[in-house]
Amino acid sequence: MTTLYAADPTPMVARPTPLRRLTRIELRKATDTRSGRLLLAATAALAVAIALGAALAGKRSGHTYASITDATSTAVFLLLPVVGILLITAEWSQRTALTTFTLVPRRGRVVAAKLAAAVVLGLLAGVVVIAVAAAATSLASHQPGSDVWHASAHVAVGTVLVVILNMLLGTGFGLLFRNGPLAIVINFTLPTAWSILVTNVHALHAARDWVDTSTAWHRLTEAHLSATTIGQAIVAASVWVAVPIAIGTARLRRRSIS
């Protein structure tokens, strides 16, 4: 009589969800909610309004691509970081954090997907800014003989980079505080208060070029970049973007999700 032995079943190992798919999910989360759509629509509408205002008002000597792009980006710098904040804090305000981190237990992958989604949204917003500014520049009346498109490539690339950095700044605050209203208030007040402080306190003047985002990042849009200018932008990004993201991610990994 032959005895048959059942083979030991091979345990099924679940493959982690690809980061690309997680990023698409986070992009859908950012744009599927009513608040997200309204905020993105308001940002785009305000950018168009400011661009048209800059192109149709003022002196013709100021109707350059650089100046109109600078004005147009103001709306995005103001509102887009809030989208980054809500991309993080909505998990807790809408009570979906437990579900999200149960489906994807490796919290670092969720954070990476949210950061990737923030970069994609920032990139798209930056492209919209430079396109709207270009259209407004074409409509504006120009001073005869003026080079209205001077250094337009530098301005465009620099503007897109700064838009992405501002988006990541908001995302970092969202990770750090995980509270939407608190993060939004700090996003609007802390960088502004710091900028006023380093501008008006003589002892801090030397630090302004290195840790003030409005100074260090804005220089990325200028025609002539130097190693010092790039270094200043990197230092400012480290202080205002990398540090909050690192601390927020570390706290998220160590604390229980509720």
C-alpha positions, 0 to 999 in steps of 0.5 A: 500500500502506497502512502501519499503525502501532501506537499507543503503549501508554498506560502504566498508572498504578496507583492507590494503595490508599485509606487507608480500606482500609489502615486496615481491613487494619491493624485486622484485623492488630491483632485477627486474631493470638492475642496481639492477641485475648488482650490485648484480651480481657484488657483488657476483662475487667480493666476489668469486674472493676475496675468491679465492684470499685469499684462494690461495695466502699468507701464509698457516697459514692465510688460516683459515675460519675466515680470508677468511670470513673477506676478502670475506665480504669486497666486500659485505660491499662495494657494498651491502649498495648501493643496500639499497640506491637504494631500497629507492631512486629509487622511486624518480629517476624513478618517481614512488614515487607518484604511490607507496604512492597513492596505499599505503597511509600509508607511514610507511608501505612502509618504513617498507616493504623496511626495511624488504626487506633490511633485507632479501637481507642482510640475503641472501647476508650474507649466500652467503658470509659464504658459499663462504668463506667455499668453499674457505677454503676447497680449500685452503692449510693449515698448518699441525695441524692448526684449520682452522675452529676455532670458525666458527659458531661465525664467520658465525653468526657474519658475517651475522649480520654485512652484514645486518647492512651494508645493513640497513646503506645504506637504512638509508642513502637513507631514510635520503637524498632520493637522490641516488648520494648524499647518495652513496657518503656519504655512502662511505665517511662519515663512512671512514672519521669518522673512520680515525678521531677517530683513529688519534685524541687522544681525540676521541679514547674512542669513537672509540669502540662505534661509529666506525662501522668498529671497533664495528661491526667487533667484532661481528665476533670474537669468544669471545663476551662480554656484552661490545662488544655487547653494543658497536655494539648496540650503533654504530647501533643506531647512524649509522642505527636507527637515519638516519632511524628515521629521514628519516621516519619522514621527509617522513611522513611530506613532500608532495610526488612529 
